[in-house]
Amino acid sequence: MNRISVLWRVFAAQLLAVAVLAAVIAAPAQPALAQSGNAAEAFVQQNVDRGYQILNNQGLSAEERRDQFRSFLLNLTDLHRIAMFTLGQYANSASPADVQAFDKAFEDYAVSVYESRLGKYSGQTLKVTGSQVRAPDDVIVNAIVTPAPGASGASQQPIHVAFRVRKTPDGRPILTDMQVEGIWLALSERSDFTGFLQQHGGSVSQLAEHLRAQADQVRAESHGNSLG
């Protein structure tokens, strides 16, 4: 499960670095799809600005910044949708109580990873490379993330990222997946979780327990680093 932790850490570190351009589709559907691209562009750009404002607000205490960032992330991403996708077919055979516990553990783990990266995002900038409008409610946003000029690690290679912007039943845009260097995180999570479940008799409750332990470890490491 180490790869899960690494990918979520990358996800958290790069989540705010994104913007989009409208894609060019076949002529009959172009106006509607272009409108979808523009809506996704506005959504991600506004959230980029909002996220940076939270992270760079020196008037907030560390606890206030974590609380605001947590609320921001939960509104920006559909963690329930992602969690159910990663659980795959095991969601059908597990009890409602076990599914609910997994959903909560998944959210707690994801948020703990995001929170552990606070204070490490200010060196990130983005360069827009384009987007693909797959459907009116399905846009893939592409970007290249690089350290800011003069920041520590400026010699590092840019990271290619992509975000999938979907819509909730009430029409609100939401992030449902992210690609890092060609790897879609939800797909990777699903593969890793399936492997864990196959090794543990399909026990969703054990997977939830494992994620809770991972979340505790991330928080402990973050607290230790802050003390250091």
JOTA-V391321 format. One record per pair of residues at least 12 apart in sequence whose ideal C-beta (glycine too) atoms are under 8 Angstrom apart, sorted by the first residue. I is the first residue (numbers start at 1). GAP is how many residues later the second one is. Records with the same first field share a line. If there is no record, write none. Layout:
I->GAP, GAP
This chain:
1->191, 195, 209, 213
3->185, 189
4->184, 185, 188, 210
5->108, 209, 213
7->173, 176, 178, 181, 182
8->101, 102, 105, 177
9->104, 107, 108
10->149, 170
11->102, 167, 169, 174
12->101, 102, 104, 105
13->104, 107, 108, 111
14->110, 131, 145, 147, 164, 166
15->36, 58, 61, 99, 163
16->31, 32, 35, 36, 39, 105, 108
17->31, 107, 108, 109, 126, 128, 144
18->26, 30, 108, 123, 125, 143, 145
19->22, 25, 26, 29, 107, 109, 122, 124
20->17, 20, 21, 24, 25, 108, 110, 111, 119, 121, 122, 123, 145
21->16, 20, 107, 109, 110
22->12, 15, 16, 19, 109, 111
23->14, 107, 108, 109, 110, 116
25->108
32->104
33->100, 102, 103
34->99
35->101
36->97, 99, 100, 101, 103
37->94, 96, 102
39->134
40->91, 93, 99, 101, 125, 133
41->90, 100
43->122, 130
44->97, 119, 121
47->25, 29
48->78
50->22
51->18, 21, 25
52->69
54->14, 15, 18
55->14, 63, 64, 66, 67
56->66
62->56, 164
65->53
66->49, 52
69->45, 46, 49
70->41, 44, 45
73->37, 38, 41
74->33, 37
76->98, 99
77->33, 97, 98, 99
78->88, 90, 96, 97, 98
79->27, 28, 31
80->23, 27
81->85, 93, 95
82->24, 28, 94, 95, 104, 107
83->19, 20, 23, 24
84->15, 19
85->91, 101, 105
86->20, 100, 103, 104, 107
87->12, 15, 103, 106, 117
88->102, 105, 106
90->103, 104, 107, 112, 114
91->113
93->109
94->108, 110, 111
98->106, 107, 110
99->105
101->103, 104, 107
102->102, 103, 105, 106, 109
104->104
105->102, 103, 104, 106, 107, 110
106->102, 105
108->103, 104, 107
109->102, 103, 105, 106, 109
112->103, 104, 106, 107, 110
113->102, 105
115->104, 107
116->102, 103, 105, 106
122->26, 29
123->24, 25, 28, 29, 30, 31
124->21, 22, 23, 24
125->20, 21, 22, 23, 24
126->17, 18, 19, 20
127->16, 17, 19, 31
128->14, 15
129->13, 14, 15
130->12
137->29, 30
138->26, 27, 28
139->25, 26
140->22, 23, 24, 25
141->21, 22, 23, 24
142->18, 19, 20
143->17, 18, 19, 20
144->14, 15, 16, 17
145->13, 14, 15, 16
146->12, 13
159->21, 22
160->19, 20, 21, 22
161->17, 18, 19, 20
162->16, 17
163->12, 14, 15, 16
164->12, 13, 14, 15
193->14
196->14
